[in-house]
């Protein structure tokens, strides 16, 4: 209804202009008045043509240089508009409707230099371009999305505006064209200063067992991406005429579990949560490279659990989850840890990454430490926001046997994480 009223109003403007000029020429008479009328007549006709020219049936294409990227990368976008009739268009304004998730910029490691100032993380991106296509049937517009942040971004709509020379007639149309962009968290190497955990002899870290290939062989299975070449069972491969790999006893057990706090808290820093996600992704990638049996769980509005699998597709699923995760949830993280306590196998090494720490979380972690082989707590917090209670909680957890790592600006701005395990 509103669109129809707009068309009627613009039609009345053109009609009134025509009547005024024609009346002036008729009543005034003379060469000058008729010259003005005929001189302005082409513009009136152009206004009328623009008024009836359809801009809603153009074909819109949006091409992204990448569909999947890493945080802080630059994405090249090409928008192509194709129309059937080469009607002369004086100007055309192309405006991209960017989602709220892209109203941020990822300054790579520099964003952690001022973790307590999360407002610098936001930037009101605007993509707006004026082109002069005239008779061109194809209009091409290119722009860049720089420093894209982590997330699942959806470009959904484009607004097209055009009109006549003087601005009396304006037309616009919104094209709903969806393009998806998945940005994974930036990962970097993780240097572990201590053993993950030791056996009775206390000599070998667990994640090196698979590298040495000293596990007991329990069977064979089909080869999957990520399996080591040394695991191939050549006899079974020759019999079945397809690649088969050895299956070890350790592959069937979960010796380590990683838990990420994905619960929103009013006092949290958004950059602390980003740092927690990036560190989690880096830690998972590091264990995947060493073929270590690591399961992963995120607690928030929705519980997500990923059992240990060595194949590449499973790793992509976990990284995809970390790309999409947002701090939400009405149930406190400590309460969710209590609920999961009975489901976590006893005797595992437990690693917890959190952007928030209070008395309830401390108590929940202390309880988990009593039934786990080892608990390692990674606390992501700006140095300036570390309160006296935080320092006391860290000190008490250490005295209870929990290995605590505080990740602040100093650690998060380095090219490599260095943590104690």
Secondary structure as the mmCIF struct_conf table of DSSP 4:
data_model
#
loop_
_struct_conf.conf_type_id
_struct_conf.id
_struct_conf.beg_label_comp_id
_struct_conf.beg_label_asym_id
_struct_conf.beg_label_seq_id
_struct_conf.end_label_comp_id
_struct_conf.end_label_asym_id
_struct_conf.end_label_seq_id
HELX_RH_AL_P HELX_RH_AL_P1 UNK A 2 UNK A 28
HELX_RH_AL_P HELX_RH_AL_P2 UNK A 30 UNK A 52
BEND BEND1 UNK A 53 UNK A 53
BEND BEND2 UNK A 56 UNK A 57
STRN STRN1 UNK A 59 UNK A 64
BEND BEND3 UNK A 65 UNK A 65
BEND BEND4 UNK A 67 UNK A 67
STRN STRN2 UNK A 68 UNK A 70
TURN_TY1_P TURN_TY1_P1 UNK A 71 UNK A 72
STRN STRN3 UNK A 75 UNK A 82
BEND BEND5 UNK A 84 UNK A 85
STRN STRN4 UNK A 89 UNK A 89
BEND BEND6 UNK A 90 UNK A 90
STRN STRN5 UNK A 92 UNK A 97
HELX_RH_3T_P HELX_RH_3T_P1 UNK A 100 UNK A 102
BEND BEND7 UNK A 103 UNK A 103
STRN STRN6 UNK A 104 UNK A 104
HELX_RH_3T_P HELX_RH_3T_P2 UNK A 108 UNK A 114
TURN_TY1_P TURN_TY1_P2 UNK A 115 UNK A 116
HELX_RH_3T_P HELX_RH_3T_P3 UNK A 118 UNK A 121
STRN STRN7 UNK A 122 UNK A 122
STRN STRN8 UNK A 127 UNK A 131
STRN STRN9 UNK A 134 UNK A 134
TURN_TY1_P TURN_TY1_P3 UNK A 135 UNK A 135
BEND BEND8 UNK A 137 UNK A 137
STRN STRN10 UNK A 138 UNK A 145
BEND BEND9 UNK A 147 UNK A 147
HELX_LH_PP_P HELX_LH_PP_P1 UNK A 148 UNK A 149
BEND BEND10 UNK A 150 UNK A 150
STRN STRN11 UNK A 151 UNK A 163
BEND BEND11 UNK A 165 UNK A 169
STRN STRN12 UNK A 170 UNK A 184
HELX_LH_PP_P HELX_LH_PP_P2 UNK A 185 UNK A 186
STRN STRN13 UNK A 190 UNK A 192
BEND BEND12 UNK A 193 UNK A 194
BEND BEND13 UNK A 196 UNK A 196
TURN_TY1_P TURN_TY1_P4 UNK A 200 UNK A 201
HELX_RH_3T_P HELX_RH_3T_P4 UNK A 206 UNK A 208
HELX_RH_AL_P HELX_RH_AL_P3 UNK A 209 UNK A 212
TURN_TY1_P TURN_TY1_P5 UNK A 213 UNK A 213
BEND BEND14 UNK A 215 UNK A 215
HELX_LH_PP_P HELX_LH_PP_P3 UNK A 216 UNK A 216
STRN STRN14 UNK A 217 UNK A 222
TURN_TY1_P TURN_TY1_P6 UNK A 225 UNK A 226
HELX_RH_3T_P HELX_RH_3T_P5 UNK A 229 UNK A 231
STRN STRN15 UNK A 232 UNK A 232
HELX_RH_AL_P HELX_RH_AL_P4 UNK A 234 UNK A 240
TURN_TY1_P TURN_TY1_P7 UNK A 241 UNK A 241
BEND BEND15 UNK A 242 UNK A 242
STRN STRN16 UNK A 244 UNK A 248
HELX_RH_3T_P HELX_RH_3T_P6 UNK A 249 UNK A 252
BEND BEND16 UNK A 253 UNK A 253
STRN STRN17 UNK A 256 UNK A 261
TURN_TY1_P TURN_TY1_P8 UNK A 266 UNK A 267
HELX_RH_AL_P HELX_RH_AL_P5 UNK A 270 UNK A 289
TURN_TY1_P TURN_TY1_P9 UNK A 290 UNK A 291
STRN STRN18 UNK A 294 UNK A 299
BEND BEND17 UNK A 300 UNK A 302
STRN STRN19 UNK A 304 UNK A 306
BEND BEND18 UNK A 311 UNK A 311
HELX_RH_AL_P HELX_RH_AL_P6 UNK A 312 UNK A 324
BEND BEND19 UNK A 330 UNK A 331
HELX_RH_AL_P HELX_RH_AL_P7 UNK A 333 UNK A 340
TURN_TY1_P TURN_TY1_P10 UNK A 341 UNK A 343
BEND BEND20 UNK A 344 UNK A 344
HELX_LH_PP_P HELX_LH_PP_P4 UNK A 345 UNK A 345
TURN_TY1_P TURN_TY1_P11 UNK A 346 UNK A 347
STRN STRN20 UNK A 349 UNK A 354
BEND BEND21 UNK A 355 UNK A 355
HELX_RH_AL_P HELX_RH_AL_P8 UNK A 359 UNK A 371
BEND BEND22 UNK A 372 UNK A 373
STRN STRN21 UNK A 374 UNK A 380
HELX_RH_3T_P HELX_RH_3T_P7 UNK A 383 UNK A 385
HELX_RH_AL_P HELX_RH_AL_P9 UNK A 388 UNK A 399
TURN_TY1_P TURN_TY1_P12 UNK A 400 UNK A 401
STRN STRN22 UNK A 403 UNK A 407
HELX_RH_AL_P HELX_RH_AL_P10 UNK A 409 UNK A 412
TURN_TY1_P TURN_TY1_P13 UNK A 413 UNK A 413
BEND BEND23 UNK A 414 UNK A 416
STRN STRN23 UNK A 417 UNK A 419
#
